[in-house]
Amino acid sequence: MNEPTQEWLCGRHAVKAALLGGSRAVQEVWLRQPSRQPQGSDLQRIAAHCGVAVQHVDAERMHRALGEDASVAARCGPYRYRAEADLPTADPDGSLVVVLDGIQDPQNLGAIARTAEAAGAKAVIIAERRAAAVTPAVVRASAGATEYLQIYRVVNVVRVLDRLSRLGYWRVGLAPDGEESWCEVDYRGGVALVIGREGAGLRRLVAERCDHLVSLQMRGRVESLNASAAFAAVAYEVVRQQHLGNQAVAEV
């Protein structure tokens, strides 16, 4: 399937992140006039700094071009994925990489990207086939976080996990039947969190590459959390442990 040569991003957060993040070329920004939100001057200033033209467009034209009611939009080139050869080496003081084994729901991918960016992830790795890509819907669901992240789109997740091990990462898979508790693993140093597809979980070969398989204890009646919620819980345990580890070193 051919990739789009250009696409529209809608929403203030998505447009601002596209301008500042550097993950795609922004051709122009549209601001609806009259605007109901005092956001135009801020985006105009950022666009001018980035050398991007701004058009003031009436609501009818915005709706006709975008197919929805939006107050801010940007016409952009496609998302620029990073090359697998450029995956970062683990930082012994603590670093996080996120590996998605076939996440298909754009809302889930957007939510995971938002948490990954907030948690300071060095990279997010997604599968090229049978998985969600970075589309405008994903950018919006992430509140623009995709535009700040280093996202890699790879053919073979198993091969990438082998590479991450050589780069110094412990590979931790999230699995409902994982034998280790999510909060009992040592996450200091380089950690690659691996999240499986909605419903199906991690594929067998992917799970076999993980150094740890962890699960979250369900104390209520639901059997599991969705992928983005489970990732958020474990990601911030990684953040907590790595922060405390660095704090302890600083105090020595």
C-alpha angles and dihedrals in degrees: 000000000000117000116235115260091212139006141181123248116200130199134050097263094048094047094045091049092048090054095046103031101064094215094121142014114263113209100183144343124227122206119191116235127241091030124204092202130064093230103104100087093050093051092042090055093049092045092050090050089052093046093245121144119238124211125195106219132183120242095252093056092045091053093045093051099039104030091230142065109268134158096201131030139162130204106221145171118249122286113277110229119204122245118257090230089064097059109141124252115243117265110228088215090061136293136172130215122180121214119192115200100203106323103180106177112090090209091054092047090049093049092048091048091051092052092043092054093045090050091052098248113184093211144001117209121200132181119254096217131051092002139098117270129205100282128161088264090056092047090053093046089052092050087237096308093127090067092061097044130089100236122187122196109202138184098217120035093184091056090049091052089054089051092049090054090055089049090058105264128138106223113224118185123200109224131160089227095042111143095220127067115245092236098047099065122097105242098177116123122019115351130183110196111205120203123188132217120287110276096354098061124196119352114243097251091047092050090049090057092056119101090207133022110202134186135196117233113242109213096173131059099275114096099220147350122251118261097263095048093047091048092050092054094050095039091059092047085057090050092048095050095044091048092049090047092053091044091054091051091050091052094053 
